[in-house]
Amino acid sequence: MNTPEPTVRNAARLTYKALHTSLSPINDSEYRELLALYRADPMFYRHVQDVALGMELNILDASEQRGLIVVPASRESKFAVRLTDIRSGMNLDQKASLVLAHVAVAAVFFPTTDGLDDDNYSPPPASVGTCRDTLYALSRRLKETSDLPSDIPPELTPGWEAISAMPVAIPAGQRASVASVVGVVKLALNQMAQNGLVRLDREADEDTAVTYTATHRLRVQLRELALRRLYEMAQLAVTLRKVG
């Protein structure tokens, strides 16, 4: 086996691999070797950092088992996702609902800060039903709060208004759509799975009983990028749901 050279080209190659969130170094020998070089060779490490910086990306984590985790360096980055970029064919209310669903799902997996800070913590699988209940509780709480924290984007307001008003589920053949709370959650989970943030754990005849598990990528991104006050409100929704 030939060890890759610490070239700028290979640094760009590693960054390219990192942008493909479905790739795993466990199943990709080139990816694994480039990661090993990144961790062992200072010059190659600098090359990779420079390539990422030039592409307006930040490197949050790197391991030979989990891969290189990169995120947009700013909201102006080409790789940043804006509300208007989310799923064509949806209006702003629906897009805002989908963003809230992502936050609710994340809070179900990591209901406390301890879980985010402990890399050895493995959150248990979560069902679609649990995520649905948390999203609804979060939306109701946001709707009923008169003095919202300043870091919660106002463009999300139509999202919690829509979630609070829509049916929890649609009878007979519920599909992943924006017509119900269950549908919005399923859309969010599908997107998160496509981007390497969660994995399907267990199928079930009942849609709400389907379970997912969180990945290390989700933990790192939440730890570094989450809208803190909105995420804290989602965590509180998880706690109140359990108490209730």
Number of C-alpha atoms within 10 A of each C-alpha: 4 5 10 12 13 19 13 16 13 18 25 18 16 23 23 14 21 21 16 13 18 12 16 19 20 13 10 11 11 16 23 21 18 26 23 16 21 25 14 11 12 12 14 21 16 15 19 24 19 16 18 22 14 10 16 19 23 16 17 14 14 16 14 18 12 17 23 27 23 21 19 19 17 12 11 11 13 12 15 14 12 10 14 12 10 16 13 8 8 14 12 16 18 23 25 23 26 31 18 27 31 19 24 32 29 24 25 26 25 25 21 15 13 10 16 22 13 10 11 9 13 16 16 13 17 20 19 21 20 20 28 25 20 28 32 23 23 29 27 17 17 22 18 10 10 8 7 14 12 9 10 15 11 10 12 20 17 17 24 27 17 20 29 21 14 15 14 18 17 15 8 6 9 16 17 18 16 21 18 21 29 29 24 28 31 26 20 23 25 16 16 19 19 13 17 18 22 23 18 15 13 13 12 9 7 11 18 20 15 18 20 21 18 25 18 20 21 19 22 19 17 19 16 12 10 14 14 15 14 21 21 17 20 29 25 19 25 27 16 13 14 10 7 6
